[in-house]
C-alpha cells in the first residue's frame, strides 16, 4: 500500500474526467498456477489464476530436460502424464507476465 499527498493543485472538470478514465497500474494480482492432484499417476490439472487465458505448459525432469509441452487455452488444462516415468518434475507455465513454476510428483 502507498499514500500520495497532493497539495497546491487545482483541478478542472476535464482533469477529473481524465483521472476517472485512467487505468490503475501496479495493482494487478500476480499470476499463479495450481497443479493437482499431486502426486499424480495419469493426469494433472493445471489451473492458471489471474493470468492469461493462453500460454504454454512445459514439463521438465529433475535434470532440466524438457519432456512435454502443451498449449493452454483457458483457465484450466488437463495434461496426460501417463507416458512419463515415475519421479519429480517441474512444470512451468509461460504467460505475458513471465514463467510460473511449480513441482509435482508422478507416481507409477
N, C-alpha and C positions, 0 to 999 in steps of 0.2 A: 504494500500500500504506500501511497505517497500523497503529499499535500502540495498544492500550488497556491500561493498567495499572489493576487494581482492587485496592485494599488495604483491610484492616479490614472486610471484608464476610463474613458467614456465609450460607450457602445452605441452604435446606430442600430436601427431595426434591421438593416441589411446584414450587419455583422452578426447579430443574434441569429438570424435565419441561417447564415453560413455555418455558424457553430453548431446549430441543431442538426444540420445535414452532414456534419463532419463524421468521418469514420473513426471509431475508437481503436487505437493501436496499442499493442503491448499487453492486452488483457485476454488474449486468446488462450483457451485451455490447451495444454500440451497434449500431443498425440501419445497414446499408449495402446498396447495390444494385450489381449487376453488369449492365452493358449491353453486349451483344455480338451479332453482330460489329460492330466499329467500325473503319473505316467500313462502312456497310451500304447496300444498294440497295433491297431489297423488304421485309425483315422485320428487326426487332431482338428479341432476347430480353431480358426484364427479370427478373432473379433477385433476390429480396429475401432478405437474410441477417440473421438474428437479429431479425426484425421481425414484424409482424402478418401473418396469412395473408390479410387482406382490406384493401384500400386503393384509392386512386385514382392512376392514372398520368396525368400531364399533360405534354404536349409543347408547348414554346414555341419560336417562331422567335427570331432574334437581336435583333429589335426589341421583344421581350416580348409578342407577340401569342400567345394560346392557339390552337394549331392542331389539337390532337387530345386527347381524353380517353377513357380506357378504364378499366374496373374490373379489379382483380387479385384473384383468389380462389385462394390457394395460394401456393407459393413462387416460381413462375415463370409468366410470361405472354409469349406471342409477340404482337408488335404489328405490324400491317401498316402500313408507311410508304411503300408504293409510290405513294400519291397525293400525297406531299409533294414539293415541288421540291428539287433538289439544294442543299445548303448545310449550315450548322452549326445544331444545335438543342440546347436544354436540356430534359432530362427530369427531372421531379420526381415522386417517389413520396411520397404522404402517408399516414402511419400514425398510431397513437395517440401515438407519441413525437415527431411533427413531420415536416416535409418533409425529404427527402433528395434532393439534386440531383446530376446528372452531365451531361456533354455528349456528343453523338455527331455524326457526320458522315453525311449522306445523300448517296450518290453517284447518278449517273444510272443 
